[in-house]
């Protein structure tokens, strides 16, 4: 368990969590209708680095029926409107250890209940873990989340889950579903920190991959002939296996040349892609997420996203 790991690991996680919370507080203050998504992404990345952390992935800025994986995209910008529902999913890495959180930002009163559905689901899961962390199982939390979201009149997204986090790894087994399941693993037996992230939807409660791909991840090292792809690969390796944005790399290449080089790396299965994930057209999705560790003193929420 985390409680048996060295103090340096725990200290790194606590620091990552503190930076993550400060980043989310900062985001909540400046994100308003009329601001461009790209400006939000650049400001958040800069804020994390200025506070002695590193972005663990490109900040996800998923809009409306998008549930995840929308990110910085200078070729297809969006200006926030009063009717938008924005999920701000932030990862902060310190010494390879990651704190993960998300909040939903909205501007119209009509979206308040949707945001509260996922927020209250996270609150209920957290409360249960705090009171029963010696015995709480993954299946217990999944049922709590599903029941709370349905009680609020929405659908939990069944094919998106919470997850464990490893060193330089944003998703580790086991997953933590947001619906009833049969995973009887106890949280106290997990050997890493973990994130719980309920999604509530006005749509089907099931997401699909869309055509846009803005986030990638290194998978394996292979020989590649294309010179530009080879140079990109050397840049990509510096992220230590964590996800990266197309726009973080190859700044000396034209957009066309860079896209061709990325296609070569994808074709060779050197990198993998994370397409934007959508629920039904016209629907809205909310998300709230925080990261926990279990120490000798019990369960600890290292981001405390519910307090912002």
C-alpha positions, -999 to +999 in steps of 0.1 A: +000+000+000+010+036-003+013+038+034+042+014+032+060+034+006+088+059+013+081+094+024+096+109-007+068+093-028+041+106-005+057+140-003+058+142-041+021+132-043+011+158-017+030+185-036+015+175-069-020+176-053-013+210-038-002+224-072-032+207-089-057+224-065-041+258-069-043+253-107-080+245-106-086+275-083-068+297-108-088+282-137-121+288-120-112+325-115-102+334-150-124+311-172-153+332-185-175+334-216-155+350-244-122+334-236-105+310-262-099+274-252-063+277-264-057+306-241-070+285-212-047+256-220-016+278-224-023+297-191-029+264-172+003+248-185+023+280-176+008+281-141+017+245-134+053+250-144+056+283-125+046+264-094+073+238-097+052+211-113+049+196-148+017+190-168+011+152-166-008+155-199-022+183-220-050+198-199-083+183-212-108+211-220-138+191-231-170+209-242-207+201-238-212+165-252-174+159-252-164+139-221-126+137-225-095+143-246-102+177-261-071+198-257-050+227-272-057+230-309-046+263-326-061+250-359-096+247-345-101+272-317-133+278-297-145+308-279-165+300-248-202+310-248-228+314-220-243+280-229-211+260-227-203+233-202-165+229-198-147+201-181-112+211-169-092+179-164-057+187-149-028+164-143+002+175-123+034+155-121+062+159-095+091+134-097+069+112-119+041+110-093+007+123-105-023+141-090-054+141-112-085+163-109-114+177-128-140+203-123-170+214-144-174+251-152-207+264-166-222+299-169-259+292-173-281+282-144-297+255-165-265+234-162-262+236-124-280+203-117-259+185-142-227+197-126-240+189-092-249+154-102-212+144-108-200+166-079-224+150-054-215+115-067-178+123-060-187+137-026-208+106-017-180+083-029-154+102-009-176+102+023-180+065+020-143+059+016-135+081+046-159+062+068-152+027+055-117+028+040-107-005+057-135-024+040-146-003+010-145-021-023-144-008-059-179-023-065-193-003-036-181+030-050-194+022-085-228+016-071-228+047-050-218+069-080-244+053-103-272+057-077-264+093-069-262+104-106-295+086-114-311+101-083-302+135-097-320+127-130-290+120-152-270+090-166-235+079-154-212+073-183-207+036-182-176+032-203-154+059-186-139+050-152-117+062-124-083+046-123-051+040-104-020+061-112+016+049-114+049+067-117+049+084-151+016+064-159-018+081-159-039+049-161-031+018-141-053-012-132-076-017-117-102+006-131-129+022-109-162+021-128-189+047-123-216+021-124-225-011-106-198-038-111-184-069-096-148-057-088-144-068-051-109-053-047-105-033-015-091+002-018-068-004+011-051-031-009-042-009-039-005-002-041-007+032-056-028+065-055-061+064-073-085+088-089-123+087-088-141+106-115-179+105-119-193+116-153-230+126-155-247+130-189-280+142-204-273+118-233-270+080-236-244+076-209-220+059-234-191+077-252-177+071-286-145+082-303-147+112-326-126+122-355-103+147-337-071+135-322-051+160-301-033+138-275-008+110-280+014+088-260+047+069-265+043+031-266+075+015-278+108+023-294+113+011-330+135+021-359+119+047-382+131+058-416+115+092-419+139+118-406+113+141-392+095+112-375+128+102-360+135+137-346+099+139-332+104+105-315+134+119-296+113+147-283+084+124-274+107+102-253+113+131-230+078+129-217+087+096-200+056+078-214+031+105-203+006+118-229+016+148-250+001+173-273+009+175-310+016+212-304+042+206-277+066+190-302+081+197-336+080+235-333+104+239-362+082+218-385+053+229-407+019+216-396+018+194-427+052+179-421+045+173-384+012+156-391+029+133-417+056+124-392+030+117-365+012+094-389+044+075-395+048+070-358+012+059-354+014+035-383+045+019-367+026+017-334+054+037-317+028+061-304-009+057-296-037+082-300-064+095-277-094+106-298-119+131-284-147+111-267-183+121-272-218+113-259-248+120-281-249+151-302-268+179-284-262+163-250-241+177-221-216+160-198-202+170-164-172+156-146-157+160-111-125+141-101-100+140-073-070+118-063-067+098-031-039+080-012-042+057+018-015+063+044-010+050+079-034+078+090-061+066+067-076+080+034-063+113+022-077+134-007-046+151-020-064+176-043-096+185-024-112+196-056-146+197-038-134+226-017-127+251-045 
